[in-house]
Amino acid sequence: MKTYTFFLALFTLAAGHLWGAVGCDLNDPDRDVKRLFPESTGYKTIYKSIRESGGDALLAQVETRLGDKFRGLYETAEVPYTLYEIHKGAGIVGYIHGVNQKGQYGGIQVFLSLTPGGVITGIYIQRLTSESASRFRSKDFGKQFVGLSLKEFSQLDLSSGKFTGLPDPPLLNNPDPSDKADFAAILRSVKKNLILMDVFIYHPQTVKGN
C-alpha cells in the first residue's frame, strides 16, 4: 500500500510538472479559431516564453505590471505561451492567446480573442473545475470583457478586484458571489494575458534584458 501511494505521488507530481511546462493550447484550434473569428481564412501559431523574450528582467517587469508575483508550475519564465495569429487573406485580423491560472479546485485555462490593437473581442474559459463553471462560461459574463484592453486592466488592483484611477471604471460582476476565489483568478488571468500579449506582440521593444 505504501509503495502504491509513493508511486501515485510521483506520478501526480510528474503530471503537474508536465502540464505546467506545456503552456496553454486550444484543444481544437481549427474549430475555436473559426468560432472566435468567423471571418478568418487561416491562422499562424507562434510560441513565446519569458525566458527567451527577456529572461529574469522581463519576468520582473511583468510581475511589477501585474501587481503580483509569479508562482508555482503555471508561472515560470520557462513556460511556453502559444499565440494564434489570425489571418483574413494576407492581413492580420486578431489574436487568440491563453494562460494557465491556479483556481480554487485546480488549473484554469482562460483564452482571449483580441483585435490587432489589443482590444478584447471575446473570452473563452477552456478549463475550469468548479460548480460555477457554467456561470463563468455564460455569454452574459463574457460580454462584460468585450471592448476592454490593457488600458483598463492595468488599473485593476488584484487585492481588491477593483479598477482604480479610471474616470469610468468597468463593472465586472461575479456571476456566482459564493465563488469569489475563481472570479478573482479569472480577473488575474485576463490581466496577465493582456500584459504578456503586450510584451510579446504589441510592444516588444519595451522588453529589456534580451
C-alpha positions, 0 to 999 in steps of 0.5 A: 500500500505504501509503495502504491501511494509513493508511486501515485505521488510521483506520478501526480507530481510528474503530471503537474510538472508536465502540464505546467511546462506545456503552456496553454493550447486550444484543444481544437484550434481549427474549430475555436479559431473559426468560432472566435473569428468567423471571418478568418481564412487561416491562422499562424501559431507562434510560441513565446516564453519569458525566458527567451523574450527577456529572461529574469528582467522581463519576468520582473517587469511583468510581475511589477505590471501585474501587481503580483508575483509569479508562482508555482508550475503555471508561472515560470519564465520557462513556460511556453505561451502559444499565440494564434495569429489570425489571418483574413487573406494576407492581413492580420485580423486578431489574436487568440492567446491563453494562460494557465491560472491556479483556481480554487479546485485546480488549473484554469485555462482562460483564452482571449480573442483580441483585435490587432490593437489589443482590444478584447473581442471575446473570452473563452474559459477552456478549463475550469473545475468548479460548480460555477463553471457554467456561470463563468462560461455564460455569454452574459459574463463574457460580454462584460470583457468585450471592448476592454484592453490593457488600458483598463486592466492595468488599473485593476488592483488584484487585492481588491478586484477593483479598477482604480484611477479610471474616470469610468471604471468597468463593472465586472460582476461575479456571476456566482458571489459564493465563488469569489476565489475563481472570479478573482483568478479569472480577473488575474488571468485576463490581466496577465494575458493582456500584459504578456500579449503586450510584451510579446506582440504589441510592444516588444521593444519595451522588453529589456534584458534580451 
